[in-house]
């Protein structure tokens, strides 16, 4: 599995005017129909956009993934990247669901072969995710649609498909390897940490679940698997949304920190942010650390 990310660290040199402005902003900010980018558009939508059939600079995480979804032998490379095709999530999801006959997508044999292999990698990573007990909260993302006067016309649900999930698993794998690589070389960086439940919130959660006849395992220190088990049990219940929110709110908020505290929700011992150095300053720091090593 090769995860190639635009090499923002090449263009945004530490201490430069670009760097100071990016640091002030911290990340790109998204509003309905509008984006305030961390970096100028000639980078975010130009030189650092992986458009097809053009050379782009990238930082690449190369991983070996076995059938059980275990990642080994990860390496990082600075590379010149040439995308072979621009594919949409909808196209790829339809193509994969139709076993290579999806509507609106007619890839070259090489691209088709890569998509088939990528689907195999995804199923392996997904199996590993399930086995370690990562938490999968049910939530619905929404999109705001405006009328001609910029008034809200509708708020519509946005559904995720297997192509979204495929890319997410690949990104998570690369984020994990970046954190492990930097920790191994004792390179200071920002980790993305997610703490488990605090004692008082856990007591409130157990009381609510008990009223509903549901038991959360793990005693005083439930593991992600214990949460995942409850989420599986409540699927399809009329109060599933309420219980989902209660489980989610019992956990701490994810944060950036210089100490590797692990990620409870994803059931991972080390997690960084490697995949968005164009829109998140912590990711840019991760890239710089990797390139320095």
N, C-alpha and C positions, 0 to 999 in steps of 0.2 A: 504494500500500500504506500503510495506516494502522495503526501499532502503538500501542495505547493502554494505558498502564500506570498503575496507581493512584498518585495524587500524594501519596506519603508525605511529601515535603518540606513540604507544606502543614500537616500535622498534627504533624510532629516538628520543632519549631523548634530551631535550633542553640543549645546551652547550656541547654536546658530539662531538667527531671527525666527526661522521656521520652528525650531525646537522650543523656543521661549513661548511662542504663540500657542503651540500645541499643548505645552505644559499648563498654560493659563486656562485653556478650555477643558483639558482633561479627557474629553471624549466628544464624539459627535452627538448632537442632540436631535431627536426626531419628533416632529410634530405632524399632525395629519396634513399630508400634502406639502410638507416643507422640511428641509434638513438644514441644520447649522453644522457644517462639517468641522472636524478637528483640524484638518489640513485643507489647503486650497484645492479647488476643483480640478486644476490642471494636474494635480497628483491623484486625488481621490477618484476622479472620474476619467483621468487620462493615463499618465505614465504608470500608475499603480493599478489600473483596471486590466484584468486578464482577458483582454479582447482576443478573439480568434485570429489565427494566421499572422500574428505579429510577435516579435521578440519582446519579452518582458523580463525584468530582473526579479528573482524569487528566492526565498529561503525555503528549503524543502526538508521535510521530515520523512525519511524513508524507513518503513517498518516491515518486519516480517510477522505475519499473522498466521497462526496455525488453525486447524479446524475447530479447536475449542475456543477460539477467540483470544488466545494468549499472545501478547505482543512481545517479541524479543528482537535483539539485534538492531535497535533503532540507531539511525545515523542522521546527522544534519549536514546539508550542503547548501552553499550559495550557488545559484544556478541561473542560466538563461532558459526561460520557459516559453514554449510556443503552444498555445491552446489549439486543439484540432477542430473544435466546434463549440458554438454557443448553444447550450441546451437549457430548456426551462424545466422546472420541477414537474409541471403538468405533463409535458411531453415524455419525460423519462419515466414517471410513474405509470403512465398509460402503456409505454413500450415494455416495461418490466412486467406489468400485470398481464399483458397479452403475449408474454414470452417471446419478445422480439418483433411483435407485429403491431406495435402501438400506432394509433392514428397520429398523423402530423409529424412523425419522426422517421427519417430514412437515413440512418447513419452509415458512414463508410464501414467496411468490414473490420478495420482496426478499432474504430470507436465502438462498434457493436460488441466486439470481443472484450474490450475494456469494461463496458457496462455490465456484461455478463459476469466477469470476474469480480467487479465491484459489488455486485449483488451477493455473490458468495461470501465476500469479506464482511459485508453488512450482516448477514445471517449469523456468521461466526461471532462477530462483536456483540450482536444482540443476545445471543445465547450466553455469552460471558457476563453481560450486563444483568440478565435475569438471575444467573447463578449466584452472583455476588450480592444480589438483593437491592439493587438501586431502586430508588423510590420514583414512581411514575404517577404524579398527581394529575387528575383529570381537570383540564382547564380549556376554555375556549377563547382564542384570540379574536379580536374584533377589528374591523376596518370602518372608519368614518367616511361616509360619502356626503359631499357637499352639493348644494344647488348653485345656480349661477351667482347668487348673492353671498356666497360663502357661509350660508346657514346650513346647519346639519339637516340633511335630507333623510338619512338612514344610518343606522349602525348595524353592520352586517357581520355575521360570524365568518371567520377564515379557517378553513379546514386544513390540517396537515396530512400529507400523504406519505407513502413509503420513500419517495425520493427525498423529502425533507428529513425523514428519520435516518436515511442512509448517510446523508451528508453530516448530520449531527453526530452520528457514531464515529465517523472518520475524524471529525474535528475534535471530539472528546479524546480519542486515541492520541492524536498529535499533542493536545494540551497536556495530557498525562506525561508523555515522553519528554516534553520540554521541561516540566517541573522536575522529573527524575534526573535529567541531564544536568540541570543547573545545580541541584542539590548535591549530586555526585561530585561536581567540581567546586563545591563550596562557593558558588557565585551568588552574591546577594541579589535578590530579585523580589518581585511581588507575587505571592501565591494567591489563588482564589480559594478562600477557605469558607466552609459552611459548618457551623457548630451544630451539635445535636441538641436535644431538648433540655431546658433548664428545669430544675426540680419543681418549682412552683407551677410552671406551665404544664408539666407532665402530670402533676396531681389533678389539675383541673380537667385535663384531657381524659385521664382514666375515669374520673367521676362521670363525665358525659358519656363515654363509651359504655360504662357499666350500666347506666340507665337504659341504654339501647341493647343490652345483652351481648356486648362485644368485649372481648378481652385482648389487651395489648400485651404481648410477651416482653421478656427482657428485664423484668423487675425494675430496679432503679436506673438501669442503664440499657434501655432498649436499643437494638441495633437497627440499621436501615431495613434489614430483612423483616423485622417485626412490624415495621410500618407498612412494608410492601404486602405482607400477609393480610393486614387489616384492610388495605385498599382493595385487595382482590376479593375479600369477603363482602364488602359493601357495594360492589358493582351491581347496578340495576335497582338498588333500593330507592324509594321515593326521597329519602333524606340523604342520599349519597353526596349531594353537593355541599350540604351543611357539614357533614362529617369530613369531607375532603378539606374544606377550609379550616376546620378545627385541628385536623392533623397538621396541616401546613403551618398554622399560626403557633403551634406548640414548639416549632423549631426556631432557632436563631436566624438572623438574616445573613446571607452570604456577604463576604467583604474581602477587600484586598488587605493583605498583611505581609510583613517581612518574615513571619514565622510560618513554617509549614504545619498547619493544623489539620490537614486533610479535608475532604468534602463529604459530609454526612449524607446528603441527598443522593449523590452519585455513588456512594459506598466506595470511595477512593482514598488511598492514603496520601496521595500527592496530586495536586491539580494546579495548573497554571493557565494563563490565557495567552496563547500563541497565535491565534488565527485572525486577529483583526488589528494589526498595528497601524492601519490607516484611520481607524475610528476610535481606538482606545489607547490611551497613553501607557497603561500598564503592559499591554502587549508589545508596544514599541520597546519598552525596557527589557522585556523577555528576549526580543530579537537581538538587542544590543549585547545582552549577556552571552547569548549563544554564539554570536559572531565574534565576540572578544575571545571566547574559548577556542 
